């Protein structure tokens, strides 16, 4: 069946739409805060005070993300090299889609009271690995979709479409499923049309199966419309694949722009992912927000991300990805500085009036800014990688991009876990290490050519 170029682009965009809820619903706005809530109650039941229990919950979540990151770092370069050598990408997307669905579905089993936190982290990690590796192979299809002058628009519009999917999925969860402390959703409905038990937190736990079903349904257009380039299959030979990967790594000595970009993105992507990962946990532990309120915050942030990913894609096509990436990082550093100085009681020592809503307002503004800068940063980063490769070498290049992003994928969560553990403060634990990572990213980006290797 012949598929038009426009349909292939739309099919490719549907991966962003289908996969985004793992980040929006599970990593950031619903399951992450629910995990923190359950873990905090668990540690408080072991005799910890409220602040210590909150810090312990955040650190546990951080160590779980660190473990997943280490596995991704170890497997990404090997799988990328093997897939490039075999000439097959769709098969790997099918396999890791199954990881995504199973991992997400099994999160239903995290029940309050006597929670199995380890099992929840294992299945969360399985789904996260599925999402990350499926993304590697779908990104490698991007160079064959359009010409260079439109690449920024295609990438930015893809992220905007994905964030729109995240907004709609989150809105559905908030309207029909996630309950406030009153036992009803934000619009006054019984959770799950009255089929879910709020006392057993089924309203929050349903987010796992919901995310799995969303992905399974909306990946259908991707598999129907996207075609991978026809290349000769040489079979799977891990030894040969590793030899080719080693040759590629050695070539970085003479590819200065690519080497600098991979190092820069390694640090700033770690920081951005950690900011997404711990945003909901911070709002729950520091500001005392309910999961429903965090979800509403997520809708606002995702709307901002969708709009600015689209606008950033236009700026990317007009000016190139490098200035968009730099500006986004500067904005995110400013957000981290705000987070470092804010608590429910004061902002950098300036007290709020008792019962003031100012901390909530400030954090909502932070969410808008994080969404805007984070969305444009991700979209333009994907464009910059395309400018360092060709359609014929895309899998190899995006395998290397995955290596740079995942070789230290644990660094953001690890540094947050370490700083949180040592300081006993969620605010310091999030802000200080992430600012350092963004600054490293800006410094290394100065050696990157604006047009890559074009």
N, C-alpha and C positions, 0 to 999 in steps of 0.2 A: 504494500500500500504506500503510495506517494504522499508525503507529508510536506506541506508548504513551510517556507522559512519562518513565516510569522507563527505558525502553529508550533514549530519546534521551539521557538523562544518562549511561547506561552507554556508549553509543556515543561520546559526547564524552570520557569518561574514557579510552577506548581510545587516543585520540591521545597522551595523556600516557604510557601504557604503551608504545606503539609508538615514540615519539620519544626517550624517556629514554636509551636506550643510546648515543645520539650524545654526550650529556654524560658518562654514566657510563663507557662503554667507550673512546670515542675521545678526548674532550677531557681526561679526568682520569686514569683508572686504568690503561689499557693502551696505547692508541696514543700518548698524550702522553709517558709515560715511555719507550716504545720509540723515539719520535722523538728524545727527549733522549739516549738511549743511543747511537743511531746517529750523531747529530750530534756528540756528545762524542767518540766514537771518530774521527770524521772530522777534527775540529779538532785532536785530539791527534796524529793522523797528519801534521798540518801543522807540528808542532813546539811546540805549546802544552803547558804543564804541566797537571796534572790540574785544579787549581782554575780556571785560565783557560779550559780547554776546557769545563768545566761551566758557567761563567758565559756563555761564548759560545753554547753550546747553548740555555741559557735565554733569552738575549737574542734569538736567531734565532727561537725559538718565539714570543716576545713581539712581535717585529716582524711576524711572520706574522699573529698575532691582530689586531694594529693595522690591517694592511691590510684584513682582512676587516671589521673594525669600521667603517672609513671607508666602504667600499662599502655596508654595511648602512645607515649613517647617511644617505648620499646618496639611497638608493633608497626607504627606508621611508616617508617622508612622501608621496612622489609616488605610490607604489603604493597606499598606504592611501587617499589621496584619490580615485584613479582607481577603485579597487574599490568604494568607498562610492557614488560617483556612478553606476557601472554597475549597481549592485544585484546583483552577482555575487560570491560568496565561494568557493563550492565549486570553481569553475574554477581559481582561484588556488591553492587547497590542492592540487589535482591537479598543477599545474605545479611548485610548489615541493617537492612530494613527490618528483617526478622528479629535481630537483636533489639532494635528500637522498640518494637511492638511488645515483645515479651517483657523487657525491662520495665517499660511504663506500666503495663497491665498489673504486674506483681506488686506495685506500690500500694495497691488496695489493702494489702495485708499488714500495714503498719497501724496497729491499734493502740489507743491510749491505755494507761494503766500499767501493764507490764510489757512494754514494747520491745520487739527484737530489732534494736537499732542497727546491728551489724548486718542482718539479712536485708533490711531496707536499703542500706548503703550499697550492698553488693548488687542488688537489682537495679538501683538507680545508676550505678556505674556501668552495668551492662547496657542499659538503654542509652546512656551518654556516649559510650564507645560506639554503639550503632549509629547514632546521629553524627558523630564526628567523622567516622570513616565513610559513611554514605556521602557526606559533604565533600570529602576529598575527591571522590570519583565524579560527582556531579560538577564540581568546579572545573575539573579537567576537561569537561565538554565545552566550556565557555568560549575558548578562542575560535572555534568553528561556527559560532552562532552569527557573528556580525563583523563589520570592519572596525578598525581601530578607532576611527572618529566617533563611532556610536557605542564603543565598549563601556564608557562611563555611564551612559544612559541605561544600557541594558543591565549592568550590574546594580546601579542605584534603583532602577525600577523593580528589579527582582527583590532587593531587600525591602523596598516599600511595600510590595505585594505580600511578602512574608510577614512583615509587621502588621499589615492589615488583617491577615489571617490570625495573628496573635491577638489583636484587639477583639476580633469577633469571637474567637474561642474563649477569651477571658470574660467578655461580656456575657456570654452564654452561661459560663460557670457562676458568675456573680448574680445573675438574674434568677437562675433556676436551681442552683445547687448549693453554693456556699452560704452557710447561715451566719448571722450575727449572734452575739451572746443571747439575744432574745429568742433564738431558735428559729427565726425566719430569715429569708434572704433580704437583701437591701431594698427590694421592692415589696416586701411583705408576704412573700409566698412561702409555703412549706417546702423545705429542701427536697429536690428530686420529685416534685409533684406529690409529696407526702409519702414517698416510698423509702426515704432514707432516714436513718435514726441519728439525730443530732447528738444525743448523749454518747453514742459510740463513735462520733466524728465521721460518720459515713459521708457527710456532706463534703468534707475535705478529701477524704480518701478516694472518692469516686473520680478525682482528677486523673489518677493513673489510667484506669480503663478508658476514660473519655479521651485522653491524649493518644492512646494506642489506636482507638477507633478512628479518630480524626485523621491520623497519619495514613492508615490503611485505605480509607476512602479517597483522600485527596492525592494519593500517589498514583491513582489510576490514570489521570491525564498525562503524567510524566512518562509512565511506561508505554502508553499508547502512542505518544507523539514524538518523544525524543529518540533520536537515532545516534549511535556512536559511529565514528569513522570506521570504514572498513580497512582493517589492517591484517596482515598475515599473523596467524597465531603460531607461536613457536613452542607451545606447550609450557609447562611450568617446570623451571629449573632454578631452584633457590640459589644454588652456588653461582650460576651465571648472572642471576639478577643482582646478587650482592656485589659481584665484581663490577657490573655496570654502575651500580650505585656508588661504589668507591671511586670510580673514574669521574663521575659527576661531581662528587665532593671535592676531589683534587682540582677540578677545573675552576673552583671558586677562587683559587689563588690569582687567576688572571681575569676574573669577572668581578671587578671591584664593586660596581654598582649593585649587582645582585647580592654579593656577599654582605654588603652594608645593609641592604634592605631586609634580608633575611634576619640579620641580627637585630635590627631595629624593631621589626614586627614581632620578633620573638618576645621582646620585653613588653611592648605596649599592648599586644594581644593578651598576654598573661594578665596585665593590670586590668584591662577592660573586662575580661571574663570573670576575674575575681570581684570586680565592682558589681557586675550583674549578679553573681552568685550570692554575695553577702548583703545586697541592698535590702531584700525583704527580711533577712535575719536581723539586720541593724534596726529596721523600723519596728520589728516586733520586740527586740530586747531593750533598745534605748528609749524609744518613744512609746512603747506599750500599745502599738496598733494591733487591732484584730486582723485576722486573715482577710475578712471582707474589705476592710479599709485599705489593706495593703494591695488587694486586687484592684480596687478603684484607682489607687496610685499607679498601678501597672497599666491600666487603660490609658490614663493621661500620658504616661511615658511612651507607650507604644504608638499613640496617635502622633506624638511629636516625632518619634523615630521614623514612622512611615512618611510623614510630610517632608522631613529634612533629608531622608535618604533619597527621595525623588528629586528635591531641589539640589542636593549635593551631587547627584548624578549629572545634572545639567552643568553645574559648576565644574565638575570633573571633566566632562567632554570639552568645555570651553577653555579651561585653564590647565588641565592635567591633574592627576591625583595627588601629587606631592603637596601642594599648598593646602588642599583639603585635609589631608592626613595631619599636617602640622597644626593647623588651626584647631582641629578636633581635640588633639592632645592637650593643647594649652587650656582649652575650655574645661576638660575633664580634671586637670590639675586644680583649677579654681574650685570645682565642686568638691574635691577631696579636702581642700583647705576649709571649706565650710563645714563639712562633716566632722573634721577633726576638732572644731571648736564648739560644736553644738550638742547640748543635752536637753532634756525636758525642762531643766531649771534655769539654764543660762546659755549665753553665746559668748565664748571667750571671756568669761568672768562677768559679763554684763547680765544681771539677773532678769528673768522674765517675771511678769506679774503672775501670782498664783492662779493656776487654771488657764493661763494664756494659751491661745491657739497659734501663736507665732511660730513655735517649733514645727507644728504640722504644716503651716503655710510655707515655711522655708524649705522643708523637705519635699513638698509637692513641686516647688520651683526647681529644686535639685533634680527631681525625677524628669521634669520636662527637658532640662538641659542635658542630663545623661542620655535620654532617649535620642535627642537631636544629634549630639556629638558622637554617640556610640554608633548610631545607624550610618551616618556619613563616613565614619572611620572604617567600618567594616566593608562598606561598598567600595570605597576608593582603594582600600588595601587589595581587594580582589582585582581591581583594574590594574593597579601597579604590577601585580604579579603577571598578568597577561602581557604587559609591556616588556617583561623579561623572558618571554618564551615565544614559541610559534605553535600553530595548530598541530604540527607533526610531533612536537616534543612536549605537548601539554601535560600528559600524564606524569612524565618524568619530572617536569617543573613543579606541578602541584603536589607531587609526592615530596619533593624537597621543601616546598612551602609548608606542607603538613609537618615535616620533620622539624622545621624551625619553630612552628607554632606549638608542637606537642612535645618536643624534646625537653622543654622546660614548662609544660602545661601545668605542672604541679607547683611552679615557683610562686605564682600569685596566692593560691590557697595556702601553700606551705608558709609563706612569709606572713600572711594574715594570721594563721594558726599560731606561729611562733610569737609574733608581737602581741597577740591577744593573750596568750598564755603567760608571757613574761610581764606584761603591763597590767593584766587583769581588767583592761578597759576595751570595750568593743569599739569605741570611737578611735582610739589610738591604733588599735589592732588593724583597722581597715585603712585608715588614711595614710599613715606614714609610709608603709612599704609600697603602696600603689603610686604615691607621688614619685618615689625614687625610680620605679619602673618606667613611668611615663617620661621622666627627665632623661633617662638612658635612651629611650626610644627617639626622642627629639634630637639628642646629640648624634646618634648614629645615622639618622635620616639625612644629615647634612652632607654625607658622602654619596647619596643616591642621586643618579641622574634623573631629572624631571620626566624624561621620556623613556626611562629604563634603558634597554639595549636596542631600541628602535633606531 
